[in-house]
Amino acid sequence: MASVSNNTSAKERTKEPAVKGTRQILRKVVRDMLQDAVMVGLLATFPFMLLVGAGSLVMATSAVKESRREMIGSILVDVGLLGANAIHCFLILPITILRIWRMKY
């Protein structure tokens, strides 16, 4: 029996499959999360939360009270809150309530 020599060290052989395994695990976790409607709803609320943050910054940088800039910031905050709450009320809450109801009964 002749031993076959391998030019790669044991450390290099074990490092590469771990990276590929980590990528596959991460890919599977992301795919499973995106198949869940609640997670998609939470991801859809993210742009609305950015609008709330942007509106708050616009209102905070307004030099004069009741100026157009402050009104625009207020509208951005209102639109962001309205959109996020609409997604929560019409998508996330009904799905969550149905899931809980199916589990108990």
C-alpha positions as CSV (number, residue, x, y, z in Angstrom):
1,M,0.0,0.0,0.0
2,A,1.5,3.2,-1.1
3,S,0.4,6.4,0.5
4,V,-0.7,9.2,-1.7
5,S,0.9,12.5,-0.9
6,N,-1.3,15.5,-0.9
7,N,0.2,19.0,-1.3
8,T,-2.4,20.8,0.8
9,S,-2.1,20.9,4.5
10,A,-4.9,19.6,6.8
11,K,-5.7,23.2,7.9
12,E,-6.4,24.3,4.3
13,R,-8.6,21.2,3.6
14,T,-10.8,21.8,6.6
15,K,-11.1,25.6,6.1
16,E,-12.7,25.6,2.6
17,P,-15.6,23.2,3.2
18,A,-16.5,25.1,6.4
19,V,-16.9,28.3,4.4
20,K,-19.0,26.5,1.8
21,G,-21.1,24.9,4.5
22,T,-21.6,28.3,6.2
23,R,-22.8,29.8,2.9
24,Q,-25.2,27.0,2.3
25,I,-26.6,27.2,5.8
26,L,-27.0,31.0,5.5
27,R,-28.6,30.6,2.1
28,K,-31.1,28.1,3.5
29,V,-31.9,30.3,6.5
30,V,-32.5,33.3,4.3
31,R,-34.7,31.3,1.9
32,D,-36.8,29.9,4.8
33,M,-37.2,33.4,6.2
34,L,-38.3,34.9,2.9
35,Q,-40.9,32.1,2.5
36,D,-42.6,33.3,5.7
37,A,-45.2,36.1,5.1
38,V,-44.6,37.7,8.5
39,M,-40.9,38.2,7.7
40,V,-41.7,39.6,4.3
41,G,-44.1,42.0,6.0
42,L,-41.5,43.1,8.5
43,L,-39.0,43.7,5.7
44,A,-41.7,45.7,3.9
45,T,-42.0,48.0,7.0
46,F,-38.3,48.9,6.9
47,P,-38.6,51.6,4.1
48,F,-41.5,53.2,6.0
49,M,-39.3,53.3,9.1
50,L,-36.6,55.0,7.0
51,L,-39.2,57.6,6.0
52,V,-40.0,58.2,9.7
53,G,-36.3,58.7,10.4
54,A,-35.8,61.0,7.4
55,G,-38.9,63.1,8.4
56,S,-37.6,63.4,11.9
57,L,-34.2,64.6,10.7
58,V,-35.9,67.1,8.3
59,M,-38.0,68.4,11.2
60,A,-35.1,68.7,13.5
61,T,-33.0,70.7,11.1
62,S,-35.7,73.2,10.4
63,A,-34.6,76.6,11.6
64,V,-38.0,78.2,11.8
65,K,-41.1,76.8,13.5
66,E,-44.0,76.1,11.2
67,S,-41.9,76.4,8.1
68,R,-42.4,74.4,4.9
69,R,-39.4,72.3,5.8
70,E,-41.0,71.3,9.1
71,M,-44.3,70.6,7.3
72,I,-42.6,68.3,4.8
73,G,-40.8,66.5,7.6
74,S,-44.1,66.0,9.4
75,I,-45.7,64.6,6.3
76,L,-42.8,62.2,5.8
77,V,-43.2,61.0,9.4
78,D,-47.0,60.6,9.0
79,V,-46.6,58.7,5.7
80,G,-44.0,56.4,7.2
81,L,-46.1,55.7,10.3
82,L,-49.3,55.2,8.2
83,G,-47.5,52.7,5.9
84,A,-45.9,50.7,8.7
85,N,-49.1,50.5,10.7
86,A,-51.1,49.5,7.6
87,I,-48.7,46.6,6.9
88,H,-48.9,45.6,10.6
89,C,-52.7,45.8,10.7
90,F,-53.5,44.1,7.4
91,L,-50.7,41.6,6.9
92,I,-48.6,40.8,10.0
93,L,-51.3,40.8,12.8
94,P,-53.9,38.7,10.9
95,I,-51.3,36.1,9.9
96,T,-49.9,35.9,13.5
97,I,-53.4,35.6,15.0
98,L,-54.4,32.8,12.6
99,R,-51.2,30.9,13.4
100,I,-51.8,31.2,17.1
101,W,-55.5,30.2,16.7
102,R,-54.5,27.1,14.6
103,M,-52.0,26.1,17.3
104,K,-54.4,26.2,20.2
105,Y,-57.5,24.7,18.7
